[in-house]
């Protein structure tokens, strides 16, 4: 049976409301959407006034209603990376003697790991197992292996309570009921990275407009998450300031710039429709140092947790802040010394990397609802496919 759901994602430059329909089998169908630019947030604070944020939310929801032909009275809210942190719980289950691990043993140790209350402030919105070990042997499918002890590590996404309260108040003003809160960072990681890659630990870098998220993913869990205060918008801001042009002109210059090669002149139109040209070397001297700074920050964030990686770990990059620039993916790969892939969101509409986080959120809505209705024992001792969201209201 098909069910409709709406989700709203707060990016650093736009609010995206999605209306989807799914039946628990395969990707959800996107019925409609509303995309509204706004000033975003930085370091846990809105960059716009409460009234401006409220207007952007209302406009995004209304556009999604018009696009889908459905009224939105209930919604799932995506909690941005600036408003989440991770906590982890590792537990062991000792057996009486060496024997083969049963699915019931796996369920027992997994439930112990998931039975956790966060130690600090905030509200847990997701919990999921990252890995198991049997007598120190790391595995994703422990059932059937022989051993004396089984260990499990679970990861928990914890949301800032003040953000949840703020959303509750804003949606009440729109007469919209919040069904639950989810983390788009987790959603896009599960959407873009195949399970076999996540089993070996994978890294996803999302370069947004005002910030960049670096995520380590294992199993169905985020095991490391860091927000860097630098994104594609800073490239445009540097161009606007140094060349004394408008932000629209700077954005156009940024899009036309190609790393490595390019024409001698880069031309854009000013607000009066007049063509203005700049030497490529002038633009290069502004863009490339900032990209090098961002690349260094990503490199350091990855190396900080390099001990979590395996020799076969895969690296992915998404978001609209860098890879839409020609040569951007190759440039950051060179500096970080990792080969990044650029996955495309599997959606007929909004299939640009700009929307990977929003599409991931919608998929997570349907995945989480499905898992809430599925008992962990049904996994048969396999880690993949079990993630739980706490639909805090």
C-alpha positions in Angstrom: 0.0 0.0 0.0 1.4 3.4 -1.0 1.8 6.1 1.6 2.5 9.8 1.1 5.0 11.7 3.3 6.5 15.2 3.3 10.0 16.2 4.5 11.7 19.5 4.8 15.5 20.0 4.6 17.4 23.1 5.8 20.5 23.7 3.8 23.0 26.5 4.2 21.5 28.4 1.2 18.1 26.9 0.5 15.1 25.2 2.2 13.8 22.2 0.3 10.4 20.6 1.0 9.7 17.3 -0.7 6.5 15.3 -1.1 7.0 11.6 -1.8 5.0 8.4 -2.1 6.3 4.9 -1.4 5.3 1.4 -0.6 8.4 0.1 1.2 9.8 -1.5 -2.0 12.4 0.5 -3.9 13.0 4.2 -3.9 10.1 6.6 -3.0 8.5 8.4 -5.9 9.0 12.2 -5.8 5.6 13.8 -6.3 6.6 17.5 -5.9 9.0 19.9 -4.2 9.5 23.5 -3.2 13.0 25.1 -3.2 13.4 28.5 -1.7 16.8 30.4 -1.2 17.5 31.9 2.2 20.5 33.0 4.2 21.0 29.7 6.0 22.8 29.1 9.3 26.3 29.1 10.6 27.7 27.6 13.8 24.3 26.7 15.1 22.6 30.0 14.5 20.3 31.3 11.8 21.8 34.0 9.5 18.4 35.6 8.9 15.7 37.0 11.1 13.0 34.8 12.6 10.5 36.4 10.2 12.7 35.7 7.1 13.2 32.1 8.1 9.5 31.7 8.8 8.6 33.2 5.4 11.1 30.9 3.6 9.7 27.8 5.4 6.1 28.8 4.5 7.0 29.5 0.8 8.9 26.2 0.5 6.0 24.2 1.9 3.4 26.0 -0.3 5.5 25.4 -3.5 5.7 21.7 -2.6 1.9 21.6 -2.2 1.3 23.2 -5.5 3.9 21.0 -7.3 2.5 17.8 -5.8 -1.1 18.7 -5.7 -1.2 17.5 -2.1 -1.9 19.4 1.1 0.9 19.1 3.7 -0.5 18.7 7.2 2.2 16.5 8.6 6.0 16.6 7.9 9.3 15.1 8.8 12.0 17.6 9.7 15.7 17.1 8.7 18.1 18.2 11.4 21.1 19.9 9.7 24.7 18.9 10.4 25.4 22.0 12.5 22.7 20.8 15.0 23.7 17.1 15.5 26.5 15.2 17.1 27.4 11.5 17.4 27.6 9.3 20.5 28.6 5.6 20.5 28.2 2.6 22.7 30.3 -0.5 22.5 29.3 -3.7 24.4 30.4 -7.3 24.6 28.5 -10.6 25.2 30.6 -13.4 26.6 29.5 -16.9 25.8 30.0 -19.9 28.2 32.2 -21.7 25.7 33.4 -21.5 22.2 30.6 -22.2 19.7 29.0 -20.9 16.6 27.2 -17.6 16.9 23.5 -17.8 16.5 21.2 -15.1 15.1 19.7 -14.9 18.7 23.2 -14.0 20.0 23.5 -11.3 17.4 20.1 -9.9 18.4 21.1 -10.0 22.1 24.4 -8.1 21.7 22.8 -5.6 19.3 20.0 -4.8 21.6 22.5 -4.3 24.4 24.4 -1.8 22.3 21.2 0.0 21.2 20.0 0.2 24.8 21.7 3.5 25.5 20.8 6.9 26.8 22.9 9.9 25.6 25.3 11.2 28.2 25.0 14.9 27.4 22.4 17.3 26.1 20.2 16.7 23.2 17.8 14.1 21.9 18.7 10.9 20.1 17.0 10.8 16.7 18.8 7.7 15.2 20.4 4.6 16.5 22.1 1.9 14.4 24.8 -0.7 14.7 28.1 0.0 12.9 30.0 -3.3 13.3 30.4 -6.6 15.2 33.5 -8.6 16.2 33.7 -12.2 17.1 36.8 -12.9 19.2 38.3 -9.6 17.9 37.6 -10.5 14.3 35.6 -7.6 12.6 32.6 -8.7 10.7 29.3 -7.5 9.4 27.7 -11.0 9.5 28.7 -12.7 12.8 26.0 -15.4 12.7 27.6 -18.7 12.0 31.1 -17.8 13.1 32.8 -19.7 16.0 33.9 -17.8 19.0 33.7 -17.1 22.8 32.7 -13.5 22.6 30.7 -11.2 20.4 31.0 -7.4 20.5 28.9 -4.7 18.9 29.3 -1.0 18.4 26.2 1.2 17.9 26.2 4.8 16.8 23.6 7.4 17.9 22.7 10.7 16.1 21.9 13.3 18.8 20.0 16.4 17.8 20.3 19.8 19.5 17.1 20.2 21.6 16.9 23.9 20.9 16.7 23.2 17.2 13.8 20.7 17.7 12.0 23.3 19.9 12.5 26.0 17.3 11.1 23.7 14.6 8.1 22.7 16.7 7.2 26.4 17.2 7.6 27.2 13.5 5.5 24.3 12.3 2.8 25.0 14.8 2.6 28.5 13.3 1.9 26.8 9.9 -0.6 24.4 11.5 1.7 21.5 10.4 2.2 18.5 12.7 5.8 17.2 13.0 5.9 13.4 12.6 9.6 13.1 13.5 13.1 14.3 13.1 15.8 12.7 11.0 19.4 13.5 10.0 19.9 14.2 6.2 23.6 13.5 6.7 22.8 9.9 7.5 20.2 9.7 4.8 22.4 10.9 1.9 25.2 8.6 3.1 22.9 5.6 3.0 21.5 6.7 -0.3 24.7 7.4 -2.2 27.1 4.8 -0.8 26.4 1.1 -1.6 26.2 -1.3 1.4 29.2 -3.2 0.3 31.3 0.0 0.4 29.9 1.0 3.8 30.9 -2.4 5.1 34.5 -1.4 4.5 34.1 2.1 6.0 33.4 4.8 3.4 33.8 8.6 3.5 31.3 11.1 2.1 32.2 14.8 1.8 29.3 17.2 1.2 30.5 20.6 0.1 27.6 23.0 0.7 27.3 26.7 0.3 28.5 27.9 3.7 29.9 24.7 5.2 31.3 21.2 4.4 30.4 18.0 6.1 32.9 15.1 6.4 31.2 11.8 7.2 32.6 8.4 7.9 30.0 5.6 7.4 30.2 2.0 8.5 27.3 -0.5 8.2 24.1 1.6 8.6 25.8 4.1 10.9 27.6 7.4 10.9 30.8 6.7 12.9 32.3 10.2 12.5 30.8 13.5 11.5 32.5 16.9 11.3 31.3 20.2 10.0 33.9 22.5 8.4 33.0 26.3 8.3 33.9 26.7 4.6 31.9 26.0 1.5 31.3 27.1 -2.1 29.7 30.3 -1.1 33.0 31.5 0.3 34.5 31.3 -3.2 31.8 33.6 -4.6 32.2 36.0 -1.6 35.9 36.2 -2.3 35.3 37.0 -5.9 32.7 39.6 -5.1 34.9 41.3 -2.6 38.2 41.3 -4.5 36.7 42.1 -8.0 34.1 44.5 -6.6 31.2 42.7 -8.4 27.8 41.6 -7.3 27.3 38.1 -5.7 25.3 37.1 -8.8 28.2 38.0 -11.0 30.6 36.2 -8.7 28.5 33.1 -8.8 28.5 33.2 -12.6 32.3 33.6 -12.6 32.7 30.7 -10.3 30.6 28.5 -12.5 32.5 29.4 -15.6 35.9 28.8 -14.0 37.7 25.6 -15.0 40.6 24.2 -12.9 43.7 23.4 -14.8 42.8 24.9 -18.2 40.5 27.6 -19.6 40.1 30.6 -21.8 42.3 33.7 -21.3 39.3 35.8 -20.2 36.2 35.0 -18.2 33.2 37.2 -19.0 30.0 37.9 -17.2 27.2 40.4 -17.4 26.7 43.2 -14.9 23.2 44.2 -13.6 22.9 46.6 -16.5 23.5 43.9 -19.1 27.0 45.0 -19.9 29.7 42.4 -20.5 32.5 42.6 -18.0 35.7 40.5 -18.5 38.5 39.4 -16.2 41.8 37.8 -16.9 41.8 34.1 -16.0 44.9 34.5 -13.9 43.1 37.2 -11.8 40.2 34.8 -11.1 42.6 31.9 -10.5 44.5 33.9 -7.8 41.2 34.3 -5.9 39.6 30.9 -6.3 42.4 28.4 -6.0 43.9 29.5 -2.6 40.4 29.2 -1.1 39.9 25.7 -2.7 43.3 24.7 -1.4 42.3 25.9 2.1 39.1 23.8 1.9 41.0 20.8 0.6 43.5 21.0 3.4 40.6 21.1 6.0 39.0 18.1 4.4 42.4 16.3 4.4 42.9 17.0 8.1 39.4 15.9 8.9 39.9 12.6 7.2 43.4 12.0 8.6 42.0 12.7 12.1 40.1 9.4 11.9 42.3 7.6 9.3 42.6 4.7 11.8 39.0 3.8 11.0 39.7 3.3 7.3 40.5 0.1 5.5 42.8 -0.4 2.5 39.6 -0.7 0.4 37.7 2.3 1.8 35.9 4.4 -0.9 35.7 8.2 -0.9 32.7 10.1 -2.3 32.0 13.8 -2.7 28.7 15.6 -3.3 27.0 18.9 -2.8 26.8 21.9 -5.1 29.7 23.9 -3.5 32.6 22.5 -5.6 32.0 19.5 -7.8 29.8 21.5 -10.2 32.9 23.5 -11.1 34.8 21.8 -13.9 37.8 20.1 -12.5 36.7 20.6 -8.9 36.5 16.9 -8.0 39.9 16.2 -9.5 41.5 19.2 -7.7 40.3 18.2 -4.2 41.3 14.6 -4.9 44.8 15.7 -5.7 45.2 17.8 -2.5 43.5 15.3 -0.2 45.4 12.4 -1.9 42.2 10.4 -2.1 40.3 9.6 -5.3 36.8 10.9 -4.8 33.8 9.7 -6.8 30.8 11.9 -7.5 27.6 9.8 -7.1 24.3 11.0 -8.6 21.2 10.8 -6.5 18.9 8.1 -8.0 16.0 10.4 -8.6 14.2 11.4 -11.8 13.8 14.9 -10.5 16.3 16.8 -8.4 19.1 14.4 -9.4 21.8 17.1 -9.1 24.4 16.8 -6.3 22.9 20.0 -5.0 19.9 18.0 -3.8 21.5 14.8 -2.6 21.0 15.7 1.0 17.3 16.4 0.5 16.7 13.2 -1.6 18.6 11.3 1.1 16.3 12.7 3.7 13.1 11.6 1.9 14.5 8.1 1.4 15.4 8.0 5.1 11.8 8.8 6.0 10.6 5.7 4.2 13.5 3.5 5.4 13.0 4.6 9.0 9.2 4.1 9.0 9.7 0.6 7.5 12.3 -0.3 10.1 10.2 0.9 12.9 7.7 -1.7 11.8 10.4 -4.5 11.5 11.8 -6.4 14.4 15.6 -6.6 14.6 15.4 -10.4 14.7 14.2 -10.5 11.2 17.7 -9.4 10.0 18.9 -13.0 10.6 22.1 -11.8 12.2 23.2 -9.5 9.4 24.0 -5.8 10.2 22.8 -4.3 6.9 19.2 -3.0 6.8 18.7 -2.1 10.5 18.5 1.5 11.4 16.1 3.0 13.9 14.8 6.6 14.1 13.3 8.0 17.2 10.4 10.1 16.0 10.6 12.7 18.7 7.6 15.0 18.9 
